[in-house]
Each structure stands twice: as C-alpha cells, then as structure tokens.
Amino acid sequence: MAPLSCRLLPPLLLLLPSLALALGPATEELRWPLALGEAEELAEELWGAGLPGDLPELEPECRRLLVAFAESSAALTGCLARRARPVRLCQGCHRHYRLLLAQYGTIARAVGNSSESHNCAKSILTSDRLQIVVTLSQFFNETWEAANCANCLKNNSEGLSNSTVEFLDLFNKSLTCFEHNLQGQTFYLSPNNYTEVCKNCNETYRMLNDLYNNLQRMNRQGGESGHSAHLCIDVEDAMNITRKLWSRTFNCSVPCSDTVPVIAVSSFILFLPIVFYLSSFLHSKQKKRILILPKRIQSNASLVNIQEKYS
C-alpha cells in the first residue's frame, strides 16, 4: 500500500486551481509552492491521526537506526568522492567504512529476542523490492574490495599497516625532492632539462621503487594484511604517479641495481660460441694423424701388379 502522503497529494492537487482563483490573481506565482507545502502538512497530520488500514510508521528505535545509516552513507560517499583523485580512499575513509559496517550489522542482526529488532531488520532491509539499504551496503562493500583497501590496513582495519606508512612516507619525500629541485632549476635551465632532479632524487626514488617491488612480492605470499591480492589502490596510484613523473616528465633513467650481473651474464653468453669453436678446432688438430705407407707394402703391391700383368 502506498504511503498516505502519496495517496492524498493527487486529490489535493486537483483543488489547487479553484484555490488559486479564490485567492485572486495576486497569488498566481505563489499558489503552487504554498499549496504543496500545505498538502504535505495536511498529509502528515492525517498520518499522525492513525487512519484505519494504513501501514504503521517505523518504531522510534528503527527510525534512529535508519537515520544513522543514512548519515554514515552520506559521510562515506563524500569521503570517497573527495579522495578520488589522487586516490586516497583507503587511508582517508577506512573509519567511515568501519562505522557503516557496524551500523548495517546493528540493523541486520537481531539484538536479543525482542520482536522490535526483527521488525527493524525486516522493515528497513526487506520490506520492498528496491531494498535501498541493502543496495547501498553492497555498493560500498564492492567498492572497498575492488580498491583492495584491506591490503593497506592492519588485520582489524583500525589503521594503516606499517609497510603502508613506510611507503607513503617515502612517497612524500620523493615528491618533496622533485618540487625542491624543480624550484632550483626554474631560472637557470630550460623547462625540458631536469638534470638536477634526476641526480639529487635518484636515491630516494630508488628506495621507493625497491620498497614497492618488495611489497608486491610480500603481498603475493600473503603479507602483513593477510590478503594475497593486488596492493591497495592508494599505493598503486602513488607509485604510478611517481613513475610517470620520473620517466615521462623528467625523462630520468630507472635505476637498476642488477646492472653488473646482467652485463657479466650477457658477455659470457656472447663469448660461448667463440669458446666452443676454438676448443673444437684445437681438439681436432691434436687428434689428426698423418698416415705413411711403408715401402715394403708398396713393393708387394708393385709385385702383385706385375704378376697380374703377365698372367
């Protein structure tokens, strides 16, 4: 059954033209908003009178739970939108998300054995086809899981993990180094020459890049957070920003700590064919034998040829 206010509005709206004519042309511009407000007030008064056959309003405790969930949903939505770019969802909104989960759990579970708790869960969550509260909760859960925020937080999600704090600290140091050296180059070098940035920030960037690679390896094995998946979106976005600045904007080379071993192995592989052919040549020369036929064998062969000639 539709709410009373919705059922009363159509007949009340039919009376608005006659009401406007009675009030006169001076109120022509104000008749619609005033009439709508009066219609809503009248509907609320009739609703409070308790007309027979109408659905009962939410209990005060159920209304309080619904309002609390609505306020938490609005706060979490605003937090996610404000921290969408650059991405700071996990580190900035985890408290809002934990509060929303707690409030949804309070609505969903039956507190004690009171019928009021069961009525709250049924009337708020499953009393209609749309199920707004359930849909909102699923949306926030899917967004949080897609961002892999659990991999940035401690097991109880009360705060950022130690490795995430260390990474963000190095990230901020890298950006500070970039900014400081850019200010020093502004008046002396061309806009496309970032030699000072590459030279002075190389160590900080290398440490950040190594830490990110270590976090990736740890995460595949189920690291500090206990979730073996991608790193959280905050860390991935921060590393992507830094790498784009370093390689594309500043055109700096990526430091590689394994340069010497790679060069040594590559040189060894290149020289393998030369070593192989040289050793084969020397080995075959030592084994070579020069065959010399004895004179006796030659004379016997001549005698046999003579005998065959006269025979």
Secondary structure per residue as TSV (DSSP state, phi and psi in degrees):
chain	resnum	aa	ss	phi	psi
A	1	M	-	360.0	135.5
A	2	A	-	-71.5	151.4
A	3	P	-	-58.0	154.2
A	4	L	H	-62.7	-39.0
A	5	S	H	-61.1	-36.1
A	6	C	H	-70.6	-34.2
A	7	R	H	-76.4	-27.9
A	8	L	H	-84.3	-24.3
A	9	L	H	-62.6	-43.8
A	10	P	H	-57.6	-51.5
A	11	P	H	-64.2	-32.5
A	12	L	H	-69.0	-36.5
A	13	L	H	-67.3	-27.2
A	14	L	H	-66.8	-25.2
A	15	L	T	-84.6	-7.5
A	16	L	H	-65.4	-41.2
A	17	P	H	-60.1	-45.5
A	18	S	H	-64.9	-34.6
A	19	L	H	-65.9	-38.7
A	20	A	H	-67.2	-39.4
A	21	L	H	-65.3	-36.4
A	22	A	H	-68.2	-34.2
A	23	L	H	-79.2	-22.6
A	24	G	-	104.3	166.0
A	25	P	G	-68.5	-17.9
A	26	A	G	-66.0	-25.9
A	27	T	G	-100.8	18.8
A	28	E	T	-60.1	-41.6
A	29	E	T	-76.8	-21.3
A	30	L	T	-103.3	-4.4
A	31	R	H	-67.2	-36.2
A	32	W	H	-70.7	-52.0
A	33	P	H	-63.5	-38.6
A	34	L	H	-65.7	-43.3
A	35	A	H	-65.4	-39.7
A	36	L	H	-63.1	-41.9
A	37	G	H	-63.3	-41.7
A	38	E	H	-66.7	-35.8
A	39	A	H	-64.9	-41.2
A	40	E	H	-65.6	-41.1
A	41	E	H	-63.9	-41.1
A	42	L	H	-64.8	-39.3
A	43	A	H	-63.8	-40.9
A	44	E	H	-64.7	-38.4
A	45	E	H	-65.7	-42.3
A	46	L	H	-66.9	-36.7
A	47	W	H	-63.5	-43.3
A	48	G	H	-67.3	-22.7
A	49	A	H	-71.6	-15.8
A	50	G	T	74.6	62.6
A	51	L	-	-65.9	144.3
A	52	P	T	-67.0	142.6
A	53	G	T	88.1	-7.5
A	54	D	-	-82.9	153.3
A	55	L	-	-69.1	140.1
A	56	P	-	-70.1	147.5
A	57	E	-	-73.2	161.7
A	58	L	-	-59.6	145.0
A	59	E	-	-63.8	153.8
A	60	P	H	-54.5	-41.1
A	61	E	H	-67.3	-39.7
A	62	C	H	-65.7	-40.6
A	63	R	H	-61.6	-39.8
A	64	R	H	-64.0	-42.4
A	65	L	H	-64.3	-40.2
A	66	L	H	-67.1	-42.3
A	67	V	H	-64.5	-40.2
A	68	A	H	-63.5	-42.1
A	69	F	H	-64.9	-39.5
A	70	A	H	-63.8	-42.1
A	71	E	H	-66.0	-40.5
A	72	S	H	-66.7	-38.4
A	73	S	H	-62.9	-43.0
A	74	A	H	-64.3	-40.9
A	75	A	H	-65.5	-42.6
A	76	L	H	-67.8	-39.5
A	77	T	H	-61.3	-45.8
A	78	G	H	-62.6	-38.5
A	79	C	H	-65.5	-44.1
A	80	L	H	-64.0	-40.6
A	81	A	H	-68.5	-40.6
A	82	R	H	-68.4	-27.4
A	83	R	T	-108.2	26.3
A	84	A	T	-77.0	-28.5
A	85	R	T	-152.9	117.9
A	86	P	T	-64.7	154.6
A	87	V	T	-69.6	118.4
A	88	R	-	-137.7	36.7
A	89	L	H	-65.5	-52.5
A	90	C	H	-67.9	-43.8
A	91	Q	H	-76.8	-20.7
A	92	G	H	-104.2	-17.8
A	93	C	H	-122.0	7.2
A	94	H	H	-68.3	-30.1
A	95	R	H	-68.7	-41.9
A	96	H	H	-61.9	-39.4
A	97	Y	H	-68.7	-42.5
A	98	R	H	-61.9	-39.9
A	99	L	H	-65.1	-39.9
A	100	L	H	-65.1	-41.7
A	101	L	H	-61.0	-42.3
A	102	A	H	-64.0	-41.2
A	103	Q	H	-70.5	-37.8
A	104	Y	H	-66.1	-38.8
A	105	G	H	-63.6	-36.5
A	106	T	H	-63.7	-38.7
A	107	I	H	-70.8	-41.9
A	108	A	H	-75.1	-38.1
A	109	R	S	-87.2	154.4
A	110	A	-	-87.9	116.2
A	111	V	-	-83.6	111.6
A	112	G	T	72.0	-149.5
A	113	N	T	-117.3	15.6
A	114	S	-	-73.6	143.1
A	115	S	H	-68.7	-23.6
A	116	E	H	-62.8	-39.4
A	117	S	H	-65.3	-42.8
A	118	H	H	-63.3	-39.8
A	119	N	H	-64.1	-38.3
A	120	C	H	-62.9	-47.9
A	121	A	H	-62.4	-41.8
A	122	K	H	-71.5	-45.9
A	123	S	H	-71.8	-32.0
A	124	I	H	-86.5	-38.5
A	125	L	H	-95.5	-41.5
A	126	T	S	-127.6	20.3
A	127	S	S	-84.6	-9.4
A	128	D	S	-141.3	168.2
A	129	R	S	-69.3	-35.4
A	130	L	S	-72.3	-39.4
A	131	Q	-	52.5	65.4
A	132	I	H	-59.7	-46.2
A	133	V	H	-63.3	-43.5
A	134	V	H	-64.6	-42.2
A	135	T	H	-63.1	-43.5
A	136	L	H	-62.9	-43.3
A	137	S	H	-62.8	-41.9
A	138	Q	H	-64.6	-39.0
A	139	F	H	-61.3	-46.5
A	140	F	H	-65.7	-38.9
A	141	N	H	-65.2	-43.9
A	142	E	H	-65.9	-39.4
A	143	T	H	-63.6	-43.1
A	144	W	H	-65.1	-40.8
A	145	E	H	-70.6	-38.5
A	146	A	H	-64.7	-31.4
A	147	A	T	-79.5	-7.5
A	148	N	T	53.3	40.2
A	149	C	G	-65.7	-25.0
A	150	A	G	-60.7	-25.5
A	151	N	G	-79.4	-6.3
A	152	C	T	-101.1	-11.9
A	153	L	B	-111.4	165.9
A	154	K	-	-72.3	172.2
A	155	N	T	-60.1	-35.5
A	156	N	T	-90.4	4.9
A	157	S	S	59.4	25.5
A	158	E	S	-83.8	-14.0
A	159	G	S	-175.5	178.2
A	160	L	B	-69.9	146.1
A	161	S	-	-71.2	161.8
A	162	N	H	-62.8	-39.9
A	163	S	H	-66.6	-36.0
A	164	T	H	-67.8	-40.4
A	165	V	H	-62.4	-42.4
A	166	E	H	-63.1	-42.7
A	167	F	H	-64.0	-46.3
A	168	L	H	-64.9	-32.4
A	169	D	H	-66.1	-43.8
A	170	L	H	-66.7	-36.1
A	171	F	H	-61.5	-45.6
A	172	N	H	-64.5	-37.2
A	173	K	H	-64.6	-38.2
A	174	S	H	-64.9	-45.4
A	175	L	H	-64.0	-37.8
A	176	T	H	-64.5	-39.4
A	177	C	H	-65.3	-42.2
A	178	F	H	-59.6	-48.5
A	179	E	H	-63.7	-42.2
A	180	H	H	-63.7	-44.2
A	181	N	H	-76.0	-26.0
A	182	L	H	-68.1	-38.7
A	183	Q	H	-63.5	-34.7
A	184	G	H	-73.1	-21.9
A	185	Q	H	-96.5	-9.0
A	186	T	T	-58.2	-42.0
A	187	F	T	-97.3	-6.8
A	188	Y	T	-116.0	-26.7
A	189	L	S	-121.2	163.7
A	190	S	-	-70.4	159.5
A	191	P	T	-61.7	-25.3
A	192	N	T	-92.9	3.3
A	193	N	-	-107.0	109.3
A	194	Y	-	-120.4	43.8
A	195	T	H	-62.2	-42.5
A	196	E	H	-64.2	-37.8
A	197	V	H	-64.0	-47.2
A	198	C	H	-63.1	-38.0
A	199	K	H	-77.0	-45.4
A	200	N	H	-82.3	-23.4
A	201	C	S	-106.1	7.4
A	202	N	H	-62.3	-43.2
A	203	E	H	-67.1	-43.7
A	204	T	H	-64.9	-42.2
A	205	Y	H	-66.5	-39.1
A	206	R	H	-62.1	-42.9
A	207	M	H	-63.2	-41.4
A	208	L	H	-64.2	-43.5
A	209	N	H	-65.2	-41.4
A	210	D	H	-65.0	-40.8
A	211	L	H	-64.2	-40.5
A	212	Y	H	-63.1	-43.0
A	213	N	H	-64.2	-38.5
A	214	N	H	-65.2	-40.4
A	215	L	H	-63.9	-36.7
A	216	Q	H	-64.3	-43.2
A	217	R	H	-66.1	-42.9
A	218	M	H	-63.4	-37.7
A	219	N	H	-69.8	-32.2
A	220	R	H	-65.6	-26.7
A	221	Q	T	-95.1	2.4
A	222	G	-	82.1	77.9
A	223	G	-	-80.9	-138.7
A	224	E	T	-63.0	-33.7
A	225	S	T	-82.7	-16.9
A	226	G	S	84.5	7.5
A	227	H	-	-118.0	119.7
A	228	S	-	-94.5	88.7
A	229	A	S	-153.0	-163.3
A	230	H	-	-64.2	159.3
A	231	L	-	-67.2	159.6
A	232	C	-	-65.8	157.9
A	233	I	H	-64.3	-29.1
A	234	D	H	-62.9	-46.8
A	235	V	H	-69.4	-43.3
A	236	E	H	-63.1	-43.7
A	237	D	H	-66.7	-39.3
A	238	A	H	-63.4	-41.3
A	239	M	H	-69.5	-37.9
A	240	N	H	-62.7	-42.3
A	241	I	H	-61.2	-45.1
A	242	T	H	-65.3	-42.4
A	243	R	H	-66.9	-37.6
A	244	K	H	-65.4	-41.8
A	245	L	I	-63.1	-43.3
A	246	W	I	-69.0	-45.1
A	247	S	I	-91.8	-41.8
A	248	R	I	-90.2	-49.1
A	249	T	I	-75.0	-50.4
A	250	F	S	-90.4	-14.4
A	251	N	-	57.7	40.2
A	252	C	-	-91.2	150.5
A	253	S	-	-79.1	146.4
A	254	V	-	-78.9	124.4
A	255	P	-	-66.7	139.8
A	256	C	-	-129.9	117.9
A	257	S	T	-79.9	-12.6
A	258	D	T	-102.2	26.2
A	259	T	H	-65.1	-47.1
A	260	V	H	-63.1	-49.0
A	261	P	H	-60.4	-37.8
A	262	V	H	-65.0	-43.1
A	263	I	H	-64.3	-41.1
A	264	A	H	-63.5	-46.3
A	265	V	H	-65.2	-41.4
A	266	S	H	-63.3	-42.4
A	267	S	H	-64.1	-40.4
A	268	F	H	-62.5	-42.1
A	269	I	H	-66.4	-37.8
A	270	L	H	-66.6	-34.6
A	271	F	H	-85.6	-7.6
A	272	L	H	-60.1	-45.5
A	273	P	H	-60.7	-39.5
A	274	I	H	-63.3	-44.9
A	275	V	H	-63.2	-39.2
A	276	F	H	-64.1	-49.9
A	277	Y	H	-67.6	-35.8
A	278	L	H	-66.8	-43.1
A	279	S	H	-66.8	-36.6
A	280	S	H	-65.1	-40.1
A	281	F	H	-65.3	-45.7
A	282	L	H	-65.1	-39.2
A	283	H	H	-67.2	-41.3
A	284	S	H	-68.7	-31.7
A	285	K	H	-69.8	-35.4
A	286	Q	H	-70.6	-33.5
A	287	K	H	-83.6	-7.8
A	288	K	-	-70.5	136.1
A	289	R	-	-124.5	139.2
A	290	I	-	-101.9	114.5
A	291	L	-	-86.5	128.3
A	292	I	-	-122.2	122.6
A	293	L	-	-77.2	134.7
A	294	P	-	-65.7	155.3
A	295	K	H	-66.8	-35.0
A	296	R	H	-62.3	-38.8
A	297	I	H	-68.1	-34.4
A	298	Q	H	-67.8	-41.0
A	299	S	H	-66.1	-41.5
A	300	N	H	-62.0	-38.2
A	301	A	H	-67.1	-36.7
A	302	S	H	-67.1	-40.0
A	303	L	H	-62.4	-40.7
A	304	V	H	-65.7	-37.7
A	305	N	H	-66.4	-37.6
A	306	I	H	-65.3	-44.1
A	307	Q	H	-63.5	-40.6
A	308	E	H	-68.4	-28.5
A	309	K	H	-70.7	-40.7
A	310	Y	H	-82.4	-19.2
A	311	S	-	-79.4	360.0
